[in-house]
Amino acid sequence: MNNKNRSHIPVKTGMQGFSLIEFLVASALSMIVLLAVSSSYFTARSLNTAATARLNVQQDLRNASNQIVRDARMAGNFGCFNMSAYDAQAVIADSGSKDFLKLKGSGKMLPAVRETGSLGVTDFEQSGKALIFQYGIDTASPNAATVVASSCTNITKPGKKITDSKAALKTDGSQAGNISIMKHEVNAYAVGTAGGQKGLYRFQLTEKGEWSNPQLLIKGIESMSIHYFYTQNCPETFEESETASASAPTPTPAGNAQKQEEDKTKDETFKYTPTLSGDETPASIELLLNSGSINAGGSNDENKVQLYQINATVRGGNKCADRLL
């Protein structure tokens, strides 16, 4: 038979696909890509969560710092009366439900800044000392339990409505323009636990003369360390330097250089101590807030240490800067 004239008949071939080895290689590559994408996603999510938590803590810290700095700056001021310049004899009447809500203290000076180991607040477990600031604020009609009247030399908290401020202060009309009727503002900061949440809390004096409910400022705070700065060795006042310069001869350039070297030793110095003095108002207050603990063998969640430092100045505390004191 002549094969040249035979029509072409297509030959059926078997269907071809991936071999087992090719399938395993493709699966391995897919798993590697999937693991890389998943790892990147969870890493980015973890970093975003940590950054958000850090931003929230920083915002809480900023708000707490602003309130503490404001209270410290206002501490002891009742109109033209500054507690840092007077002792207990300047207080005519002093009512308060607790000792730390009174104007007087146990020391020589009137306490613009106080400490207490127990605020006596129900359902609040205090840890360490509480820091208390007191000052006066202007309000339309202060409550009888918190109303304060002050002049430039005296202050009174009678515990009742003040109808005659001059009679309450036992003064004549010579200081009528300096008399102020204000609300006794008392704010306290303490670390403790309320409702199962540990942190830094703020308390305010209510119209009834009692502490308000705790206000959480920063959660997770374990402890608060308080230190004070006191001024010492105040340099000569402006009036003294003017009198001395008027009577002194004109110095030579060499004498000027020597005088500048001597003046450097006359700058005020500061005493740094954890003890609050009852005879002097601190010039500045330093708060160290601890929100973690060191655990070298623990997990990353437990191995965190966060220390926050807040510095606040007291307006009437720097006796070297305030010439009225």
TADA-V55950 format. One record per residue. N is the residue number from 0. PSI is psi in degrees with one decimal (NA if undefined). OMEGA is omega in whole degrees, -180 to 180 (none if undefined). D_FIRST is the distance of its C-alpha to the first C-alpha in whole Angstrom. Layout:
BEGIN
n = (N;N)
psi = (PSI;PSI)
omega = (OMEGA;OMEGA)
d_first = (D_FIRST;D_FIRST)
END
This chain:
BEGIN
n = (0;1;2;3;4;5;6;7;8;9;10;11;12;13;14;15;16;17;18;19;20;21;22;23;24;25;26;27;28;29;30;31;32;33;34;35;36;37;38;39;40;41;42;43;44;45;46;47;48;49;50;51;52;53;54;55;56;57;58;59;60;61;62;63;64;65;66;67;68;69;70;71;72;73;74;75;76;77;78;79;80;81;82;83;84;85;86;87;88;89;90;91;92;93;94;95;96;97;98;99;100;101;102;103;104;105;106;107;108;109;110;111;112;113;114;115;116;117;118;119;120;121;122;123;124;125;126;127;128;129;130;131;132;133;134;135;136;137;138;139;140;141;142;143;144;145;146;147;148;149;150;151;152;153;154;155;156;157;158;159;160;161;162;163;164;165;166;167;168;169;170;171;172;173;174;175;176;177;178;179;180;181;182;183;184;185;186;187;188;189;190;191;192;193;194;195;196;197;198;199;200;201;202;203;204;205;206;207;208;209;210;211;212;213;214;215;216;217;218;219;220;221;222;223;224;225;226;227;228;229;230;231;232;233;234;235;236;237;238;239;240;241;242;243;244;245;246;247;248;249;250;251;252;253;254;255;256;257;258;259;260;261;262;263;264;265;266;267;268;269;270;271;272;273;274;275;276;277;278;279;280;281;282;283;284;285;286;287;288;289;290;291;292;293;294;295;296;297;298;299;300;301;302;303;304;305;306;307;308;309;310;311;312;313;314;315;316;317;318;319;320;321;322;323;324)
psi = (138.3;113.5;-13.4;-29.7;-1.5;133.3;149.8;125.7;115.8;140.3;124.7;131.3;156.0;147.0;137.4;147.3;-165.6;139.6;169.8;-39.5;-42.9;-39.3;-42.6;-40.3;-44.6;-40.0;-41.0;-43.2;-40.2;-41.0;-39.0;-45.5;-41.8;-42.5;-39.5;-44.0;-43.5;-42.4;-42.5;-39.4;-49.1;-33.4;-45.6;-39.6;-40.6;-42.2;-39.2;-40.6;-43.2;-40.5;-40.0;-43.1;-39.9;-40.7;-39.2;-41.4;-41.6;-38.2;-42.7;-41.2;-39.4;-42.8;-44.0;-41.4;-42.0;-41.1;-41.7;-43.0;-40.3;-45.7;-39.0;-40.0;-34.1;-11.7;128.7;-3.6;121.8;83.6;-126.3;0.1;126.3;122.4;-25.2;-14.8;-1.6;158.3;-168.3;-19.4;-17.7;-10.0;121.6;-46.3;148.5;101.9;147.8;147.6;-24.3;160.6;-39.9;2.3;7.4;166.0;-37.2;159.1;-171.4;-14.5;-171.3;-46.2;157.6;130.5;99.7;-28.3;135.9;165.0;151.2;143.9;-11.3;118.4;-17.0;30.6;131.4;141.7;28.2;119.4;103.6;141.4;110.9;-165.7;151.3;142.2;128.3;134.1;143.5;141.1;179.1;144.1;151.0;127.8;160.8;-49.8;90.5;146.1;154.6;-30.9;-17.8;4.8;140.1;137.1;138.0;148.2;-166.4;-10.2;-14.1;161.7;148.6;143.4;87.5;-17.0;17.0;169.1;138.4;110.5;-29.5;101.8;-36.3;-39.2;-37.4;-35.7;-4.2;50.1;161.7;-166.8;4.7;-26.2;25.1;-35.9;-11.9;0.5;134.9;139.4;115.9;169.5;133.5;105.8;123.0;122.0;136.0;147.0;128.4;149.0;134.3;-166.7;129.1;125.5;30.3;-1.1;120.7;141.6;-168.8;126.4;155.2;138.3;142.9;149.4;123.5;175.2;-20.6;0.4;19.6;168.4;145.7;176.6;149.6;136.2;115.7;122.8;-52.1;120.1;154.3;3.3;127.2;-37.8;162.2;120.2;130.5;129.3;153.5;148.0;128.8;137.4;144.1;158.2;58.3;138.3;175.0;150.9;170.0;-40.8;-40.8;-40.1;-35.8;-42.1;-41.4;-40.0;-29.5;-33.5;-11.3;151.0;162.5;121.4;154.8;167.6;-38.7;-36.9;-35.3;-43.7;-40.7;-38.5;-38.7;-38.0;-36.4;-35.8;-29.1;-31.2;-6.8;1.3;147.7;152.3;163.3;136.5;126.0;117.6;150.3;0.1;129.5;122.1;142.0;-4.9;0.5;142.4;132.6;147.6;-28.8;155.3;135.7;127.0;129.8;115.4;125.6;125.0;21.3;-175.5;155.6;127.4;89.1;-28.7;2.7;-172.0;175.1;-32.1;-33.2;-21.5;62.6;135.6;121.2;115.7;129.0;132.2;129.7;125.8;129.4;132.6;145.7;123.9;-44.6;7.8;-29.3;93.4;-20.1;-27.4;-31.9;103.5;-14.7;-19.8;NA)
omega = (-179;-178;-178;-178;-179;179;-177;179;-179;-180;179;178;178;178;-178;179;179;173;-179;-180;179;179;179;179;179;178;179;178;178;179;179;179;-180;178;179;179;-180;179;179;-179;-178;176;179;179;179;178;179;178;179;180;178;178;179;178;178;179;179;178;177;179;179;179;179;179;179;-180;-180;180;179;-180;179;-180;-179;-172;176;-176;174;-174;178;178;178;-176;-178;-176;-174;176;-174;-180;180;-179;-179;177;-175;179;179;-177;179;-178;-177;172;177;178;-177;175;-179;-177;-178;-177;173;-171;172;179;-178;170;173;179;180;177;-180;-180;180;178;174;180;-175;178;-179;-177;174;179;-173;175;176;179;-179;177;-180;174;-176;-178;-179;177;-177;-177;-176;-177;-180;173;-178;168;179;-177;-177;179;-180;175;-171;-177;177;180;179;179;179;-176;179;178;180;180;180;-179;178;-177;-178;-180;-178;-179;-179;-178;180;173;-172;174;177;-179;179;180;-178;178;-176;174;-179;-177;177;-179;180;-179;179;-179;176;-176;177;179;179;176;-178;179;179;-180;179;178;176;174;-178;177;-177;178;180;180;177;179;-178;-176;178;178;-175;175;-175;174;177;179;179;174;-180;176;-179;-179;-179;-180;180;180;178;179;-180;-179;180;-178;-176;176;180;-176;174;176;178;177;177;180;178;179;179;178;178;-179;-180;-179;-178;177;180;177;-177;176;-178;-174;175;-176;176;-178;176;-177;-177;178;180;177;-179;-179;178;178;175;-179;-179;-178;180;179;-180;177;-172;-178;-176;180;-179;-179;-179;-176;-179;178;-180;178;179;-179;178;177;-179;179;177;-172;-177;-176;-179;-177;178;-179;-179;-176;179;-179;none)
d_first = (0;4;6;9;9;9;13;15;16;20;20;24;26;30;33;35;39;42;42;45;47;46;48;51;51;51;54;56;56;57;60;61;61;63;65;66;67;69;71;72;73;75;77;77;78;81;82;83;85;87;88;89;91;92;93;95;97;98;99;101;102;103;105;107;108;109;111;113;114;115;117;118;119;121;123;127;127;129;130;132;133;131;131;131;134;136;137;138;141;139;138;141;139;135;134;130;129;128;129;126;126;130;131;133;132;133;133;136;134;132;129;126;123;123;121;121;120;119;119;120;117;116;112;112;111;113;112;114;117;116;117;120;121;124;125;126;124;125;125;126;128;128;128;131;129;128;130;132;135;135;137;137;139;139;136;137;134;137;134;135;135;137;139;141;140;143;145;141;142;145;146;148;146;146;142;141;139;137;137;133;132;129;126;126;123;121;118;117;113;112;109;109;107;107;105;103;102;103;104;107;109;111;114;117;120;120;123;125;125;122;119;116;113;111;108;105;105;102;101;100;103;104;108;110;112;115;117;120;121;125;126;129;131;131;132;135;135;135;139;140;138;140;143;142;141;144;146;144;145;142;139;138;134;135;136;134;131;133;134;130;129;132;131;127;129;131;127;127;125;123;124;120;121;119;123;124;128;130;132;130;127;124;123;119;117;114;111;109;106;104;101;99;99;98;95;93;91;90;88;88;89;92;92;94;97;99;102;104;107;109;112;115;118;121;123;127;126;126;130;130;128;130;133;135;134)
END
